[in-house]
Amino acid sequence: MSLIKSIRRDIQAVFEHDPAARNVCEVLFAYPGFHARQCHRLAHTLWNRRIPFFPRLISHISRFFTGIEIHPGAKIGEGFFIDHGMGVVIGETSEIRDNVALYQGVTLGGTSLLKKKRHPTLGNNVVVGAGAKLIGAINIGDNVKVGAGSVVITSVPANATVVGVPGRVVEIRNPDTDTVEKLPDPVWEKIESLEKKIAELEKTVKAMRSAARKTAANSPSEKADEGI
């Protein structure tokens, strides 16, 4: 895809993901995610040509003006969209395929200090909610949705929805039939089980207290006091 067509695709992605976008001028001059994407194009080109210093300088300047930090080595596909963007961090070995949307505060981070693949790979049509953290050389399948605030440290299959800390798959959508398979959530099931046990214990304690009061009211000492 030519540069002009690629930039047009980025503009189109804004309108696809953000109902607040009014016109192209707004996107060109008032969308930091769009600005960060275009700066990364230049930085990534220089990075691939092994030009020292300048790719990181461009990335740093972009971060200063947009609040979005994208390492020049990160690979980003077409139709990429960052909404609001403040606090977004994309590491060096991250790979982002086509039509991916990230919201503010998202981190694609690494855990290893070795010079190898250490950041996530995101498939096509992935949406990552605000504040989510994807850590390590994990693979996020096509059409995955990551809930806001989730911390994902393991790979996720295609068409899944992930929520929680740590992130867990709660449903998988079948793209052929457009049906959703709800998956059991062991953590939530355990919480519900504990809540039921607590409620049962509270009932037992109340019953014991009530019985103790009745026993105390009918005890001989109480009756003797009443006779006096």
GULO-603212 format. One line per 5 residues: number of its first residue (from 1); their letters; for each residue x, y, z of N, C-alpha, C. Coordinates in nm, 3 decimals, padded with zeros to 5 digits, always signed. Layout:
BEGIN
NUM	a	X/Y/Z/X/Y/Z/X/Y/Z; ...
This chain:
BEGIN
1	mslik	+00.085/-00.120/+00.000/+00.000/+00.000/+00.000/+00.088/+00.125/+00.000; +00.055/+00.221/-00.085/+00.133/+00.345/-00.093/+00.117/+00.426/+00.035; +00.210/+00.520/+00.055/+00.207/+00.603/+00.175/+00.077/+00.682/+00.184; +00.033/+00.743/+00.075/-00.090/+00.823/+00.076/-00.210/+00.736/+00.112; -00.219/+00.619/+00.052/-00.331/+00.529/+00.081/-00.326/+00.483/+00.226
6	sirrd	-00.206/+00.461/+00.277/-00.191/+00.416/+00.415/-00.235/+00.524/+00.513; -00.199/+00.649/+00.485/-00.241/+00.760/+00.570/-00.393/+00.778/+00.563; -00.449/+00.765/+00.444/-00.595/+00.772/+00.431/-00.662/+00.662/+00.511; -00.602/+00.545/+00.513/-00.657/+00.434/+00.592/-00.654/+00.467/+00.740; -00.548/+00.535/+00.785/-00.541/+00.577/+00.926/-00.652/+00.676/+00.959
11	iqavf	-00.678/+00.768/+00.866/-00.787/+00.866/+00.888/-00.922/+00.794/+00.893; -00.941/+00.701/+00.803/-01.065/+00.624/+00.802/-01.083/+00.546/+00.932; -00.973/+00.493/+00.987/-00.980/+00.417/+01.111/-01.030/+00.503/+01.226; -00.994/+00.632/+01.225/-01.043/+00.723/+01.330/-01.195/+00.732/+01.326; -01.250/+00.750/+01.206/-01.396/+00.761/+01.194/-01.466/+00.629/+01.228
16	ehdpa	-01.399/+00.518/+01.202/-01.458/+00.387/+01.233/-01.467/+00.362/+01.383; -01.371/+00.414/+01.459/-01.363/+00.383/+01.601/-01.409/+00.496/+01.694; -01.415/+00.617/+01.642/-01.447/+00.731/+01.729/-01.566/+00.809/+01.674; -01.685/+00.795/+01.734/-01.802/+00.869/+01.688/-01.791/+01.019/+01.710; -01.693/+01.062/+01.792/-01.675/+01.205/+01.818/-01.602/+01.276/+01.705
21	arnvc	-01.540/+01.200/+01.614/-01.467/+01.262/+01.502/-01.567/+01.326/+01.406; -01.548/+01.456/+01.379/-01.642/+01.532/+01.295/-01.598/+01.543/+01.151; -01.470/+01.569/+01.130/-01.423/+01.591/+00.994/-01.274/+01.561/+00.986; -01.221/+01.560/+00.864/-01.081/+01.525/+00.841/-00.987/+01.625/+00.905; -01.024/+01.753/+00.906/-00.937/+01.855/+00.965/-00.913/+01.828/+01.113
26	evlfa	-01.018/+01.787/+01.184/-01.001/+01.751/+01.325/-00.900/+01.640/+01.341; -00.912/+01.538/+01.257/-00.821/+01.424/+01.266/-00.677/+01.467/+01.238; -00.658/+01.550/+01.137/-00.524/+01.591/+01.096/-00.456/+01.678/+01.200; -00.534/+01.762/+01.270/-00.472/+01.862/+01.357/-00.499/+01.841/+01.506; -00.593/+01.754/+01.542/-00.631/+01.746/+01.684/-00.640/+01.604/+01.737
31	ypgfh	-00.579/+01.507/+01.670/-00.581/+01.369/+01.718/-00.438/+01.321/+01.744; -00.395/+01.319/+01.870/-00.257/+01.281/+01.901/-00.222/+01.140/+01.858; -00.319/+01.049/+01.859/-00.292/+00.912/+01.814/-00.253/+00.910/+01.668; -00.319/+00.992/+01.587/-00.286/+01.002/+01.445/-00.147/+01.062/+01.427; -00.115/+01.165/+01.505/+00.017/+01.227/+01.496/+00.127/+01.128/+01.535
36	arqch	+00.105/+01.054/+01.643/+00.206/+00.958/+01.688/+00.229/+00.850/+01.583; +00.122/+00.809/+01.517/+00.134/+00.707/+01.412/+00.220/+00.757/+01.297; +00.201/+00.882/+01.255/+00.277/+00.935/+01.143/+00.424/+00.957/+01.181; +00.448/+01.000/+01.303/+00.587/+01.013/+01.350/+00.655/+00.877/+01.353; +00.580/+00.775/+01.392/+00.638/+00.641/+01.396/+00.672/+00.592/+01.257
41	rlaht	+00.596/+00.630/+01.158/+00.627/+00.590/+01.020/+00.770/+00.633/+00.985; +00.799/+00.760/+01.014/+00.932/+00.813/+00.982/+01.039/+00.746/+01.067; +01.014/+00.736/+01.197/+01.113/+00.676/+01.287/+01.140/+00.531/+01.250; +01.035/+00.457/+01.216/+01.050/+00.316/+01.182/+01.128/+00.298/+01.051; +01.105/+00.388/+00.955/+01.179/+00.382/+00.829/+01.328/+00.403/+00.853
46	lwnrr	+01.361/+00.502/+00.933/+01.502/+00.528/+00.965/+01.562/+00.412/+01.045; +01.480/+00.354/+01.135/+01.526/+00.241/+01.215/+01.562/+00.122/+01.127; +01.477/+00.093/+01.030/+01.502/-00.018/+00.939/+01.626/+00.005/+00.852; +01.659/+00.130/+00.830/+01.780/+00.163/+00.752/+01.903/+00.173/+00.841; +01.886/+00.139/+00.968/+01.995/+00.136/+01.066/+02.062/+00.273/+01.084
51	ipffp	+01.983/+00.377/+01.073/+02.033/+00.511/+01.100/+02.029/+00.533/+01.251; +02.141/+00.566/+01.312/+02.145/+00.578/+01.458/+02.083/+00.709/+01.508; +02.045/+00.710/+01.634/+02.006/+00.828/+01.710/+01.873/+00.890/+01.666; +01.860/+00.924/+01.539/+01.744/+01.001/+01.493/+01.610/+00.928/+01.513; +01.601/+00.796/+01.492/+01.472/+00.730/+01.519/+01.425/+00.748/+01.663
56	rlish	+01.517/+00.733/+01.759/+01.478/+00.750/+01.900/+01.447/+00.896/+01.930; +01.517/+00.988/+01.866/+01.490/+01.130/+01.887/+01.349/+01.164/+01.838; +01.313/+01.114/+01.720/+01.178/+01.138/+01.667/+01.073/+01.078/+01.760; +01.099/+00.957/+01.809/+01.008/+00.892/+01.902/+00.992/+00.975/+02.030; +01.103/+01.030/+02.078/+01.101/+01.109/+02.201/+01.023/+01.240/+02.181
61	isrff	+01.045/+01.305/+02.068/+00.972/+01.429/+02.039/+00.822/+01.401/+02.026; +00.789/+01.290/+01.960/+00.649/+01.251/+01.946/+00.586/+01.226/+02.083; +00.660/+01.160/+02.170/+00.611/+01.133/+02.305/+00.586/+01.264/+02.381; +00.674/+01.360/+02.363/+00.660/+01.489/+02.432/+00.531/+01.560/+02.391; +00.499/+01.556/+02.262/+00.383/+01.630/+02.212/+00.253/+01.552/+02.221
66	tgiei	+00.258/+01.420/+02.219/+00.135/+01.340/+02.214/+00.107/+01.260/+02.341; +00.209/+01.237/+02.424/+00.191/+01.150/+02.541/+00.191/+01.003/+02.506; +00.228/+00.972/+02.382/+00.229/+00.833/+02.333/+00.373/+00.795/+02.300; +00.419/+00.685/+02.357/+00.556/+00.641/+02.331/+00.555/+00.513/+02.247; +00.602/+00.523/+02.125/+00.612/+00.408/+02.036/+00.759/+00.391/+01.997
71	hpgak	+00.816/+00.278/+02.033/+00.955/+00.254/+01.998/+00.968/+00.245/+01.846; +01.075/+00.300/+01.788/+01.090/+00.296/+01.642/+01.095/+00.155/+01.585; +01.134/+00.057/+01.667/+01.143/-00.080/+01.618/+01.011/-00.153/+01.610; +00.907/-00.098/+01.672/+00.776/-00.165/+01.671/+00.720/-00.170/+01.529; +00.654/-00.283/+01.497/+00.595/-00.301/+01.364/+00.444/-00.281/+01.373
76	igegf	+00.392/-00.190/+01.292/+00.251/-00.154/+01.299/+00.187/-00.167/+01.161; +00.072/-00.231/+01.156/+00.002/-00.253/+01.030/-00.088/-00.137/+00.990; -00.180/-00.164/+00.898/-00.269/-00.060/+00.844/-00.391/-00.041/+00.935; -00.449/+00.079/+00.926/-00.572/+00.108/+00.999/-00.553/+00.111/+01.149; -00.436/+00.152/+01.196/-00.406/+00.156/+01.339/-00.470/+00.280/+01.401
81	fidhg	-00.529/+00.264/+01.521/-00.599/+00.375/+01.585/-00.567/+00.377/+01.734; -00.530/+00.495/+01.784/-00.511/+00.515/+01.928/-00.608/+00.625/+01.970; -00.701/+00.594/+02.059/-00.799/+00.692/+02.105/-00.746/+00.765/+02.228; -00.751/+00.897/+02.227/-00.697/+00.983/+02.334/-00.546/+00.963/+02.343; -00.503/+00.844/+02.384/-00.363/+00.807/+02.370/-00.272/+00.835/+02.487
86	mgvvi	-00.305/+00.927/+02.576/-00.213/+00.962/+02.683/-00.171/+00.838/+02.761; -00.040/+00.820/+02.775/+00.012/+00.709/+02.854/+00.030/+00.579/+02.779; +00.000/+00.576/+02.649/+00.021/+00.453/+02.571/+00.170/+00.429/+02.551; +00.213/+00.304/+02.575/+00.354/+00.266/+02.556/+00.358/+00.139/+02.471; +00.435/+00.143/+02.362/+00.449/+00.029/+02.272/+00.597/-00.004/+02.261
91	getse	+00.635/-00.123/+02.308/+00.775/-00.161/+02.315/+00.838/-00.197/+02.181; +00.971/-00.213/+02.186/+01.051/-00.230/+02.064/+01.011/-00.347/+01.976; +00.988/-00.463/+02.035/+00.961/-00.583/+01.954/+00.812/-00.612/+01.941; +00.729/-00.513/+01.973/+00.584/-00.530/+01.954/+00.552/-00.541/+01.806; +00.452/-00.622/+01.775/+00.402/-00.634/+01.639/+00.250/-00.616/+01.641
96	irdnv	+00.204/-00.522/+01.563/+00.061/-00.490/+01.559/+00.014/-00.505/+01.416; -00.082/-00.592/+01.394/-00.129/-00.615/+01.258/-00.237/-00.514/+01.221; -00.327/-00.547/+01.131/-00.418/-00.447/+01.073/-00.543/-00.424/+01.158; -00.593/-00.299/+01.150/-00.722/-00.260/+01.211/-00.724/-00.282/+01.362; -00.618/-00.243/+01.429/-00.607/-00.257/+01.575/-00.637/-00.123/+01.640
101	alyqg	-00.710/-00.127/+01.752/-00.744/-00.005/+01.826/-00.693/-00.017/+01.970; -00.622/+00.086/+02.016/-00.576/+00.093/+02.154/-00.635/+00.218/+02.219; -00.670/+00.206/+02.346/-00.722/+00.321/+02.418/-00.617/+00.370/+02.519; -00.647/+00.481/+02.585/-00.546/+00.548/+02.666/-00.492/+00.456/+02.776; -00.363/+00.474/+02.804/-00.301/+00.400/+02.913/-00.261/+00.258/+02.882
106	vtlgg	-00.275/+00.214/+02.759/-00.239/+00.076/+02.722/-00.088/+00.062/+02.717; -00.039/-00.052/+02.768/+00.104/-00.082/+02.762/+00.126/-00.215/+02.692; +00.210/-00.215/+02.590/+00.259/-00.339/+02.530/+00.403/-00.351/+02.576; +00.422/-00.420/+02.688/+00.551/-00.420/+02.755/+00.623/-00.553/+02.750; +00.747/-00.551/+02.795/+00.829/-00.671/+02.798/+00.875/-00.705/+02.938
111	tsllk	+00.920/-00.828/+02.956/+00.968/-00.873/+03.087/+01.113/-00.917/+03.083; +01.169/-00.935/+02.965/+01.305/-00.985/+02.953/+01.401/-00.871/+02.923; +01.525/-00.885/+02.970/+01.630/-00.789/+02.941/+01.716/-00.834/+02.824; +01.685/-00.951/+02.767/+01.761/-01.002/+02.655/+01.718/-00.934/+02.525; +01.810/-00.923/+02.431/+01.779/-00.861/+02.303/+01.713/-00.963/+02.211
116	kkrhp	+01.588/-00.991/+02.238/+01.511/-01.087/+02.160/+01.365/-01.043/+02.161; +01.279/-01.121/+02.099/+01.136/-01.091/+02.100/+01.085/-01.096/+02.243; +01.038/-00.985/+02.295/+00.999/-00.977/+02.435/+00.870/-00.895/+02.457; +00.806/-00.854/+02.347/+00.683/-00.776/+02.357/+00.570/-00.848/+02.282; +00.446/-00.809/+02.306/+00.331/-00.881/+02.248/+00.320/-00.866/+02.096
121	tlgnn	+00.250/-00.963/+02.038/+00.208/-00.958/+01.898/+00.056/-00.956/+01.895; -00.001/-00.853/+01.833/-00.146/-00.838/+01.826/-00.192/-00.871/+01.684; -00.294/-00.957/+01.675/-00.349/-00.995/+01.545/-00.436/-00.887/+01.486; -00.509/-00.921/+01.382/-00.598/-00.827/+01.314/-00.724/-00.800/+01.397; -00.773/-00.677/+01.388/-00.903/-00.638/+01.448/-00.906/-00.654/+01.600
126	vvvga	-00.794/-00.633/+01.665/-00.787/-00.641/+01.811/-00.824/-00.505/+01.871; -00.899/-00.508/+01.982/-00.933/-00.386/+02.056/-00.884/-00.404/+02.199; -00.803/-00.308/+02.246/-00.747/-00.315/+02.381/-00.799/-00.196/+02.460; -00.873/-00.224/+02.569/-00.937/-00.121/+02.649/-00.842/-00.037/+02.730; -00.893/+00.074/+02.782/-00.813/+00.172/+02.855/-00.742/+00.108/+02.974
131	gakli	-00.614/+00.140/+02.986/-00.536/+00.096/+03.102/-00.492/-00.048/+03.101; -00.523/-00.123/+02.996/-00.484/-00.264/+02.991/-00.333/-00.277/+02.972; -00.276/-00.382/+03.030/-00.133/-00.409/+03.019/-00.114/-00.548/+02.957; -00.046/-00.553/+02.845/-00.013/-00.680/+02.779/+00.138/-00.697/+02.790; +00.180/-00.800/+02.860/+00.320/-00.811/+02.899/+00.382/-00.939/+02.846
136	gaini	+00.500/-00.926/+02.786/+00.576/-01.043/+02.742/+00.554/-01.075/+02.595; +00.627/-01.176/+02.548/+00.620/-01.217/+02.408/+00.501/-01.309/+02.385; +00.382/-01.254/+02.408/+00.259/-01.332/+02.395/+00.193/-01.301/+02.262; +00.103/-01.388/+02.220/+00.029/-01.370/+02.095/-00.119/-01.347/+02.125; -00.171/-01.237/+02.074/-00.312/-01.204/+02.090/-00.379/-01.229/+01.954
141	gdnvk	-00.471/-01.324/+01.949/-00.530/-01.366/+01.822/-00.618/-01.261/+01.757; -00.660/-01.290/+01.635/-00.747/-01.199/+01.561/-00.880/-01.179/+01.634; -00.934/-01.057/+01.624/-01.068/-01.023/+01.675/-01.080/-01.033/+01.826; -00.969/-01.027/+01.897/-00.973/-01.034/+02.044/-01.009/-00.898/+02.101; -01.086/-00.899/+02.211/-01.117/-00.778/+02.286/-01.059/-00.793/+02.427
146	vgags	-00.980/-00.695/+02.467/-00.918/-00.695/+02.599/-00.985/-00.587/+02.682; -01.044/-00.626/+02.794/-01.117/-00.532/+02.878/-01.027/-00.429/+02.944; -01.086/-00.313/+02.976/-01.013/-00.205/+03.040/-00.954/-00.252/+03.172; -00.828/-00.215/+03.197/-00.763/-00.248/+03.323/-00.712/-00.389/+03.335; -00.727/-00.470/+03.233/-00.682/-00.609/+03.239/-00.529/-00.616/+03.232
151	vvits	-00.475/-00.722/+03.290/-00.331/-00.749/+03.281/-00.316/-00.886/+03.217; -00.270/-00.888/+03.092/-00.263/-01.012/+03.014/-00.117/-01.056/+03.005; -00.089/-01.176/+03.053/+00.048/-01.226/+03.054/+00.061/-01.360/+02.983; -00.050/-01.410/+02.926/-00.047/-01.535/+02.849/-00.115/-01.512/+02.715; -00.083/-01.595/+02.618/-00.141/-01.581/+02.484/-00.292/-01.602/+02.487
156	vpana	-00.361/-01.539/+02.393/-00.507/-01.542/+02.388/-00.550/-01.592/+02.250; -00.644/-01.689/+02.245/-00.690/-01.740/+02.114/-00.775/-01.638/+02.041; -00.793/-01.659/+01.912/-00.872/-01.568/+01.830/-01.017/-01.562/+01.876; -01.081/-01.446/+01.854/-01.225/-01.424/+01.878/-01.263/-01.429/+02.027; -01.165/-01.413/+02.116/-01.192/-01.422/+02.259/-01.209/-01.283/+02.320
161	tvvgv	-01.274/-01.279/+02.436/-01.282/-01.159/+02.519/-01.208/-01.188/+02.649; -01.116/-01.099/+02.685/-01.031/-01.119/+02.803/-01.056/-01.007/+02.903; -01.072/-01.043/+03.030/-01.088/-00.942/+03.136/-01.014/-00.988/+03.260; -00.987/-00.893/+03.350/-00.938/-00.928/+03.482/-00.788/-00.917/+03.500; -00.748/-00.940/+03.628/-00.608/-00.940/+03.668/-00.581/-01.067/+03.747
166	pgrvv	-00.507/-01.163/+03.693/-00.455/-01.163/+03.557/-00.567/-01.186/+03.456; -00.542/-01.150/+03.332/-00.644/-01.161/+03.229/-00.686/-01.305/+03.205; -00.816/-01.326/+03.190/-00.869/-01.460/+03.164/-00.978/-01.450/+03.057; -00.988/-01.553/+02.978/-01.087/-01.556/+02.870/-01.224/-01.585/+02.928; -01.320/-01.497/+02.903/-01.455/-01.516/+02.958/-01.555/-01.557/+02.851
171	eirnp	-01.522/-01.531/+02.723/-01.610/-01.575/+02.616/-01.534/-01.582/+02.484; -01.584/-01.667/+02.396/-01.527/-01.680/+02.262/-01.641/-01.672/+02.161; -01.626/-01.583/+02.064/-01.728/-01.564/+01.961/-01.694/-01.647/+01.838; -01.794/-01.719/+01.788/-01.777/-01.795/+01.665/-01.808/-01.703/+01.547; -01.707/-01.664/+01.467/-01.733/-01.568/+01.359/-01.822/-01.623/+01.248
176	dtdtv	-01.830/-01.755/+01.237/-01.912/-01.815/+01.131/-02.061/-01.808/+01.162; -02.094/-01.831/+01.289/-02.236/-01.832/+01.330/-02.274/-01.709/+01.412; -02.173/-01.627/+01.447/-02.193/-01.508/+01.531/-02.258/-01.543/+01.664; -02.223/-01.659/+01.717/-02.269/-01.700/+01.849/-02.155/-01.687/+01.949; -02.193/-01.668/+02.075/-02.094/-01.647/+02.181/-02.099/-01.764/+02.279
181	eklpd	-01.983/-01.821/+02.305/-01.972/-01.927/+02.405/-01.916/-01.869/+02.534; -01.999/-01.869/+02.638/-01.955/-01.819/+02.768/-01.870/-01.926/+02.836; -01.755/-01.888/+02.884/-01.666/-01.982/+02.951/-01.677/-01.967/+03.102; -01.660/-02.077/+03.174/-01.666/-02.067/+03.321/-01.554/-01.980/+03.375; -01.588/-01.903/+03.478/-01.489/-01.817/+03.543/-01.464/-01.871/+03.683
186	pvwek	-01.358/-01.949/+03.703/-01.335/-02.013/+03.833/-01.317/-01.914/+03.947; -01.258/-01.799/+03.918/-01.237/-01.699/+04.023/-01.371/-01.645/+04.071; -01.458/-01.606/+03.975/-01.588/-01.553/+04.013/-01.674/-01.660/+04.080; -01.666/-01.783/+04.031/-01.741/-01.892/+04.093/-01.698/-01.912/+04.238; -01.568/-01.902/+04.264/-01.518/-01.917/+04.401/-01.568/-01.804/+04.489
191	iesle	-01.570/-01.681/+04.436/-01.620/-01.568/+04.513/-01.767/-01.586/+04.546; -01.846/-01.630/+04.448/-01.989/-01.653/+04.473/-02.008/-01.762/+04.578; -01.926/-01.868/+04.572/-01.936/-01.976/+04.671/-01.905/-01.924/+04.811; -01.803/-01.840/+04.823/-01.768/-01.784/+04.953/-01.878/-01.691/+05.005; -01.939/-01.614/+04.915/-02.048/-01.526/+04.956/-02.166/-01.606/+05.010
196	kkiae	-02.197/-01.717/+04.946/-02.306/-01.803/+04.993/-02.275/-01.860/+05.131; -02.152/-01.906/+05.150/-02.113/-01.961/+05.280/-02.118/-01.855/+05.389; -02.075/-01.733/+05.357/-02.081/-01.624/+05.455/-02.225/-01.595/+05.493; -02.315/-01.593/+05.394/-02.457/-01.567/+05.422/-02.515/-01.677/+05.510; -02.478/-01.803/+05.485/-02.525/-01.915/+05.567/-02.472/-01.903/+05.711
201	lektv	-02.347/-01.865/+05.725/-02.289/-01.849/+05.858/-02.356/-01.736/+05.935; -02.388/-01.627/+05.865/-02.457/-01.515/+05.931/-02.594/-01.558/+05.981; -02.667/-01.637/+05.901/-02.797/-01.688/+05.945/-02.782/-01.777/+06.068; -02.679/-01.863/+06.066/-02.656/-01.954/+06.179/-02.624/-01.876/+06.305; -02.539/-01.774/+06.292/-02.501/-01.692/+06.409/-02.623/-01.618/+06.464
206	kamrs	-02.707/-01.563/+06.377/-02.828/-01.494/+06.422/-02.923/-01.590/+06.496; -02.935/-01.711/+06.441/-03.022/-01.810/+06.506/-02.968/-01.848/+06.643; -02.837/-01.864/+06.654/-02.775/-01.899/+06.783/-02.792/-01.787/+06.885; -02.778/-01.662/+06.840/-02.796/-01.549/+06.931/-02.940/-01.541/+06.980; -03.035/-01.564/+06.887/-03.176/-01.559/+06.924/-03.209/-01.669/+07.024
211	aarkt	-03.155/-01.788/+07.001/-03.179/-01.899/+07.094/-03.117/-01.870/+07.230; -03.000/-01.808/+07.231/-02.933/-01.776/+07.358/-03.013/-01.674/+07.438; -03.074/-01.576/+07.369/-03.155/-01.477/+07.439/-03.278/-01.542/+07.502; -03.343/-01.633/+07.428/-03.461/-01.701/+07.480/-03.425/-01.787/+07.601; -03.313/-01.855/+07.593/-03.269/-01.940/+07.705/-03.241/-01.856/+07.828
216	aansp	-03.175/-01.741/+07.805/-03.143/-01.652/+07.918/-03.270/-01.596/+07.981; -03.372/-01.566/+07.897/-03.497/-01.509/+07.948/-03.575/-01.610/+08.030; -03.561/-01.740/+08.000/-03.637/-01.844/+08.070/-03.554/-01.913/+08.178; -03.437/-01.863/+08.210/-03.350/-01.928/+08.309/-03.405/-01.904/+08.451; -03.379/-01.994/+08.554/-03.429/-01.977/+08.691/-03.386/-01.849/+08.755
221	sekad	-03.265/-01.801/+08.729/-03.220/-01.678/+08.793/-03.305/-01.559/+08.749; -03.345/-01.561/+08.623/-03.430/-01.452/+08.573/-03.564/-01.455/+08.642; -03.621/-01.577/+08.656/-03.751/-01.589/+08.722/-03.743/-01.550/+08.869; -03.633/-01.585/+08.936/-03.615/-01.549/+09.077/-03.610/-01.399/+09.091; -03.541/-01.334/+09.003/-03.532/-01.188/+09.010/-03.669/-01.125/+08.992
226	egi	-03.750/-01.187/+08.904/-03.883/-01.131/+08.881/-03.970/-01.149/+09.008; -03.953/-01.262/+09.079/-04.033/-01.284/+09.202/-03.995/-01.187/+09.310; -03.868/-01.154/+09.325/-03.825/-01.058/+09.425/-03.879/-00.919/+09.394
